[in-house]
Amino acid sequence: MDTRPTFADLGLPTPLVDELTSQGLIEPFPIQQATIADALAGRDTLGRGRTGSGKTLAFTLPLLARLLESNKPRENYAPRALILVPTRELANQVCDVLAPLARRLGMRTTTVYGGVGYPKQIEALRNGVDIVVACPGRFIDLMESGHVDLDAIEITVLDEADHMAELGFLEHVTQILSKTPRDGQRMLFSATLDRGIDKLVRKFLNNPVTHEVESNLEDEATMTHYFFNVSQANRFDVLQDLCAAPGRSLVFTRTKHGARKLTEALIKAGVPSVELHGDLSQNVRARNLAAFSGGKADTLVATDIAARGIHVDDIALVIHADPPEEHKAFLHRSGRTARAGAEGTVITMVTENMRRHVKRLAKDAGIDPISVNVAKGDAILEEVATGEREFKEMPSIEERRGGGGGRNGGGGRDRDRSRSGVIRWRRRLRRRTRSS
C-alpha cells in the first residue's frame, strides 16, 4: 500500500491542490514534504537541497497559502511578498511556477530585473501586486527611486542564496531585508550555507527551523558521469556527434567568446544551436532559451549563467566542453539533467592538460566517473547518446545574438543597474509631477 503523502495531506488550500492536480502534481518531493508544514505554520524556514530537488514549490505553496489566510488588500507600490533570486532567468522560471497558482487565488505577480526597461515594471507596481519576484540590483533601484514600499511585506524568500553570494549580491540582499518588517516571515533556500549565507541566517531569520534533504542513492543513480579523454584535434568532432543525437543537449563553456564560437561552429556543421551568456540582451537570451525549450534548437551552449535556475524539461545530456574551475560549479551545471528523478548523462571533455584538474574535480564533487578514451566514430558515442544523428539547417529564430553587453547585456548578474537610465527616469517623473 502506498503511504506517501499527497499535496492534499499537507494542509494546503483546496484551490492550490486543484491547480497542482491539473498540472499532474500529486505527491510532494522530499524537500517540499519536509518544509511546507513549518512554513505554513509561519516559522522562519531554512531549506537545503540539491539543484532540481523541488525548492520552488517548497516556498511558493506556503507563501500563497499564508497570503490567502491573511487576506490583506493589495496596495499600490506595496507588494505583500518578495522573492529574491540571483538571475533574470531564474526570476522568470520562478514566476512561471508561481503565476498559475497565484491566479487560482486571485493574486497578482510580477518580475523585476535589469536588462529591460523600467516603465512596465513601475506600472505593475503602481497598479498593485501581491508578489514580486526580483533580482536584487534592479529592485534596489526601484526602492531608491520610491517606486516600491516594503512596509506591507508579509513574507520574504531568498532563493539560491548561495549563488547570490557568489555573484556579490549580499550587500544588496542585506539592504533589502533590512527594509522589510522585522515581524514578517522569512524563508531561505540554498544548496549550501557558505560564502556569508550563515551570517544572513543569523541576522534576519528568527529561530529558523532547518531542513536538509540530501539526494539518496536512488537519486544519484539517475545521473551517469563520463570523462571523455579527447585530443584537442578531435574534441569538436566528438561534441558535434553527441549534439547531433536525438534529444536536448546543454553544453557548457567557460567564456562568452567560447560559447559564441562553439555555437557558430555547431550551426555550420548542421547542428541547430543557440547560445546563452552575458553578452546577450535580455530579449535575445529569452528568445534563445525559448528556441531551446520549444525544440527549434536541441542544443544550448552556455556559460555558467545557465548553471543556476535554468529548468528545461528533458535535458538528456549535459556536456562540460570546458570543465569549470571548482566542483560546486560542476555540480550546478550537471544538475540541469537528471532532475526530479529523471535519468540523465553528464559528459566532461578532458584534454591532456586538464586531466589532473578534472581528477580533483571528481574527488571534490564526490563522483566516480567512467573514464574513456574517445575519438570520432567510437562505439561509446552511440552508447551514451543513442539514435540516428541528424544534421540540418538552423531554423530562423530572428536575431540570434545580441550586441556586446552594455546596459542590456548585464553580464548575467543584474549588476548593470543602468544608473543613467534611472536618473533620466527620475528627472522625467519629477517634471511630470511639477507639471501636474
C-alpha positions in Angstrom: 0.0 0.0 0.0 1.3 3.5 -1.0 1.7 5.6 2.2 3.5 8.5 0.6 1.7 11.9 1.4 0.0 13.9 -1.2 -0.2 17.7 -1.5 -3.7 17.5 -0.2 -2.3 15.9 3.0 -0.1 18.9 3.7 -2.9 21.2 4.7 -2.7 23.4 1.6 -5.9 25.3 0.4 -8.1 23.4 -1.9 -7.6 25.8 -4.9 -3.9 25.2 -4.7 -4.3 21.5 -4.6 -6.7 21.6 -7.5 -4.2 23.6 -9.6 -1.4 21.2 -8.8 -3.6 18.3 -9.7 -4.5 19.9 -13.0 -0.7 20.1 -13.7 -0.3 16.4 -12.8 1.4 17.1 -9.5 0.1 14.9 -6.7 2.9 13.8 -4.5 5.4 16.3 -3.0 9.2 15.8 -3.3 11.1 15.3 -0.1 12.2 19.0 0.3 8.5 20.0 -0.2 7.3 17.4 2.3 9.9 18.5 4.8 9.4 22.3 4.7 5.8 23.1 3.8 4.2 22.3 7.2 6.6 24.5 9.1 6.3 27.3 6.5 2.5 27.1 6.7 2.7 27.5 10.4 4.6 30.8 9.9 8.0 29.6 11.0 11.1 31.1 9.5 12.4 28.3 7.4 15.8 27.3 6.1 15.8 24.7 3.4 18.8 23.0 1.9 18.6 20.6 -1.1 20.5 19.9 -4.3 19.5 21.6 -7.5 16.4 20.1 -9.1 15.1 18.9 -5.7 11.8 21.0 -6.0 12.6 24.0 -3.8 10.4 26.4 -5.8 7.1 24.8 -4.8 8.5 24.3 -1.3 8.4 28.1 -0.8 5.7 29.3 -3.2 2.9 27.0 -1.9 3.1 28.1 1.8 3.7 31.7 0.7 0.5 31.7 -1.3 -1.4 29.9 1.4 -0.4 32.4 4.1 -1.2 35.4 1.9 -4.6 33.8 1.3 -5.1 33.4 5.1 -4.1 36.9 6.0 -6.4 38.2 3.2 -4.9 41.7 3.3 -5.8 44.0 0.4 -3.4 44.9 -2.5 -2.0 48.4 -2.3 -0.2 50.5 -4.9 3.6 50.2 -4.8 3.4 47.9 -1.8 3.7 44.2 -2.5 2.8 41.7 0.2 5.5 39.2 -0.6 9.0 39.3 -2.1 11.1 36.5 -3.6 14.7 37.4 -4.3 16.6 35.4 -6.9 20.1 35.8 -8.4 19.4 35.8 -12.1 16.8 37.0 -14.6 16.3 33.5 -16.0 15.5 32.2 -12.5 13.1 35.1 -11.9 11.2 34.1 -15.0 11.1 30.5 -14.1 10.0 31.0 -10.5 7.2 33.2 -11.8 6.2 30.6 -14.4 5.7 28.2 -11.4 4.1 30.8 -9.2 1.7 32.6 -11.6 -0.9 29.9 -12.3 -1.1 29.1 -8.6 -1.5 32.8 -7.8 -4.2 33.2 -10.4 -6.2 30.5 -8.7 -6.3 32.6 -5.6 -6.9 35.9 -7.4 -3.4 37.2 -6.7 -1.1 39.2 -9.0 2.6 38.6 -9.6 5.3 40.5 -11.4 9.0 40.2 -12.1 11.7 42.8 -11.6 15.2 42.6 -13.1 17.7 44.5 -15.1 18.4 44.4 -18.8 14.8 45.6 -19.7 13.1 48.9 -19.4 11.7 50.4 -16.2 8.2 51.6 -17.2 6.4 48.3 -17.3 7.9 47.2 -14.0 6.9 50.5 -12.4 3.4 50.3 -13.9 2.9 46.8 -12.5 3.9 48.1 -9.0 1.7 51.2 -9.3 -1.3 49.0 -10.2 -0.7 46.8 -7.2 0.8 43.3 -7.0 0.7 40.7 -4.3 4.1 39.1 -5.0 7.3 40.4 -6.6 10.0 38.0 -7.9 13.1 40.2 -8.2 16.8 40.4 -8.8 18.5 42.5 -6.1 20.1 45.2 -8.3 17.0 46.4 -10.2 14.9 46.1 -7.0 17.3 48.4 -5.2 16.9 50.9 -8.0 13.1 50.9 -7.6 13.4 51.2 -3.8 15.7 54.2 -4.1 13.5 55.9 -6.7 10.5 55.5 -4.5 8.6 53.0 -6.7 8.3 50.2 -4.1 7.4 50.3 -0.4 8.4 47.3 1.7 6.3 48.2 4.8 3.5 45.8 3.7 5.8 42.8 3.1 4.5 39.7 5.0 6.8 37.1 3.6 10.3 37.3 2.1 12.0 34.5 0.4 15.7 34.1 -0.7 16.1 31.5 -3.4 19.5 30.2 -4.5 21.0 32.3 -1.7 24.5 30.8 -2.1 24.5 31.9 -5.8 23.6 35.4 -4.8 26.6 35.4 -2.6 28.8 34.1 -5.4 27.6 37.0 -7.6 28.3 39.6 -5.0 24.7 40.4 -4.1 24.9 40.0 -0.3 25.2 43.7 0.3 22.1 44.4 -1.8 20.2 41.5 -0.1 21.1 42.8 3.3 19.9 46.3 2.4 16.6 44.9 1.1 15.9 42.6 4.1 16.7 45.5 6.5 13.7 47.4 5.0 11.2 44.5 5.4 9.1 44.3 8.6 11.0 42.5 11.3 7.9 40.5 12.3 7.5 39.2 8.8 8.1 35.6 7.9 11.4 34.8 6.1 12.4 31.7 4.2 15.8 31.0 2.7 16.6 28.2 0.3 20.0 27.2 -0.8 22.2 24.3 -1.8 25.0 25.4 0.6 25.3 27.8 3.5 28.8 29.1 2.9 30.1 32.5 1.5 28.3 34.5 4.2 24.9 32.9 3.9 25.2 31.8 7.6 25.5 35.5 8.6 22.3 36.3 6.7 20.6 33.5 8.6 21.7 34.7 12.0 20.8 38.3 11.3 17.5 38.0 9.6 15.9 34.6 10.4 14.2 34.3 13.8 14.8 30.9 15.3 14.5 29.1 11.9 13.6 25.5 11.5 16.2 23.8 9.3 15.5 21.1 6.8 18.3 19.4 4.9 17.2 17.0 2.2 20.2 15.2 0.6 19.8 13.1 -2.5 19.6 9.4 -1.8 21.4 6.6 -3.7 18.4 6.0 -5.9 18.5 9.7 -7.0 22.3 9.6 -7.6 21.8 6.5 -9.8 19.8 8.5 -12.3 22.8 10.6 -13.2 25.7 8.9 -15.0 29.0 10.7 -15.3 31.6 10.1 -18.1 35.0 11.7 -18.5 35.8 11.6 -22.3 39.6 11.8 -22.8 39.9 13.5 -26.1 42.7 15.2 -28.1 42.3 18.9 -28.9 42.1 17.9 -32.6 39.1 15.6 -32.2 37.3 17.4 -29.4 34.9 19.3 -31.7 34.1 16.2 -33.8 33.1 14.3 -30.6 31.0 17.3 -29.4 29.3 17.6 -32.8 28.4 13.9 -32.8 26.9 14.0 -29.3 24.8 17.1 -30.0 23.5 15.7 -33.3 21.9 12.7 -31.5 18.2 12.9 -30.7 17.2 14.8 -27.5 18.2 18.1 -25.9 21.9 18.8 -25.1 23.2 21.5 -22.8 26.9 22.4 -23.5 28.9 24.5 -21.0 31.9 26.7 -21.9 34.0 28.8 -19.6 33.8 32.0 -21.6 31.3 34.0 -23.6 33.6 34.0 -26.5 33.9 30.3 -26.3 30.1 29.9 -26.2 29.7 32.1 -29.2 32.4 30.4 -31.2 31.2 26.9 -30.4 27.6 27.8 -31.3 28.6 29.1 -34.7 30.7 26.0 -35.4 27.9 23.7 -34.5 25.4 25.5 -36.7 27.9 25.5 -39.5 28.2 21.7 -39.0 24.5 21.2 -39.2 23.6 21.1 -35.5 20.9 23.8 -34.8 22.2 25.5 -31.6 21.6 28.7 -29.6 23.8 30.4 -27.1 23.2 31.8 -23.6 25.7 34.2 -22.0 26.1 37.7 -20.6 26.9 39.5 -23.9 23.3 38.9 -25.0 20.4 41.3 -24.3 17.6 40.1 -22.1 15.3 39.8 -25.1 17.8 37.6 -27.1 18.5 35.5 -24.0 14.8 34.9 -23.6 14.4 34.2 -27.3 17.2 31.7 -27.4 16.0 29.9 -24.3 12.5 29.7 -25.8 14.0 28.2 -29.0 15.8 25.6 -27.0 12.8 24.7 -24.8 10.5 24.8 -27.7 12.5 22.4 -29.9 13.7 24.8 -32.6 17.3 24.1 -31.5 18.1 21.0 -29.5 21.5 22.3 -28.3 22.1 25.2 -25.9 25.7 26.4 -25.5 26.0 28.4 -22.3 28.4 29.9 -19.8 27.8 29.4 -16.1 24.9 31.9 -16.3 22.7 28.9 -17.1 24.1 26.6 -14.3 21.6 28.0 -11.8 17.9 28.4 -12.2 17.5 27.2 -15.8 15.0 24.4 -16.0 14.1 22.9 -19.3 12.3 19.6 -19.3 14.0 16.5 -20.6 17.6 17.6 -21.0 19.1 14.2 -21.6 22.8 15.3 -22.0 24.9 17.8 -20.2 28.4 18.3 -21.7 31.2 20.2 -20.0 33.0 21.3 -23.1 35.3 23.3 -20.7 35.4 21.8 -17.2 34.7 24.5 -14.6 37.2 25.8 -12.1 35.6 24.3 -9.0 33.4 21.4 -8.0 30.3 23.4 -6.9 30.0 24.9 -10.4 30.5 21.4 -11.8 27.6 20.1 -9.7 25.3 23.0 -10.5 26.0 22.6 -14.2 25.4 18.9 -14.0 22.2 19.4 -12.1 20.5 20.6 -15.3 19.8 17.0 -16.1 18.5 14.1 -14.0 16.1 16.5 -12.3 13.3 15.3 -10.1 14.1 11.6 -10.5 14.6 11.7 -14.3 17.6 10.0 -15.8 20.4 12.0 -17.4 24.0 11.7 -18.6 26.9 14.1 -17.9 30.0 14.1 -20.1 33.1 16.1 -19.3 35.5 16.7 -22.2 39.1 16.1 -20.9 42.1 17.2 -22.9 45.6 16.2 -21.9 46.3 19.4 -20.0 43.1 19.1 -18.0 43.4 15.6 -16.6 44.9 16.5 -13.2 42.3 19.2 -12.8 39.3 17.0 -13.5 40.6 14.3 -11.3 40.5 16.8 -8.4 37.0 18.0 -9.6 35.7 14.4 -9.4 37.1 13.9 -5.9 35.7 17.2 -4.6 32.3 16.6 -6.2 32.1 13.1 -4.8 31.6 11.4 -8.1 33.1 8.2 -9.7 33.0 8.9 -13.4 33.5 6.4 -16.2 36.7 7.5 -17.9 37.1 6.6 -21.6 39.5 7.5 -24.4 37.2 8.7 -27.2 37.5 9.7 -30.8 35.0 10.3 -33.6 33.3 7.1 -34.6 33.8 5.2 -31.4 31.0 2.9 -30.2 30.8 4.7 -26.8 29.2 7.7 -28.5 26.3 5.7 -29.7 26.0 4.1 -26.2 25.7 7.3 -24.3 23.7 9.2 -26.9 21.6 6.7 -28.8 19.8 7.3 -32.1 20.4 8.4 -35.6 22.5 11.6 -36.0 20.6 14.4 -37.8 22.3 17.3 -39.5 20.2 20.2 -40.8 20.0 23.9 -41.3 19.4 26.3 -38.4 15.7 27.5 -38.4 15.0 31.2 -38.2 14.5 32.5 -34.7 15.0 36.1 -35.6 18.0 37.8 -34.0 20.3 35.1 -32.6 22.9 37.1 -30.9 22.8 40.5 -29.2 25.5 43.1 -29.2 28.2 43.0 -26.5 26.6 43.6 -23.2 26.3 47.2 -22.0 23.1 48.2 -20.3 21.1 45.4 -22.0 23.6 42.6 -21.6 24.3 42.8 -17.9 26.8 40.0 -17.7 24.0 37.8 -16.4 24.4 39.3 -13.0 22.0 42.1 -12.9 24.9 44.3 -12.0 24.2 46.8 -14.8 21.7 48.8 -12.9 21.8 51.4 -15.6 22.2 54.4 -13.3 22.0 56.9 -16.1 18.7 55.3 -17.1 17.4 55.6 -13.6 18.4 59.2 -13.4 16.7 60.1 -16.7 13.5 58.3 -15.5 13.6 60.2 -12.2 14.0 63.5 -14.0 11.0 62.8 -16.2 9.0 61.7 -13.2 9.8 65.0 -11.4 8.9 67.0 -14.5 5.5 65.3 -14.8 4.9 65.8 -11.0 5.7 69.5 -11.3 3.6 70.0 -14.4 0.6 68.3 -12.7 
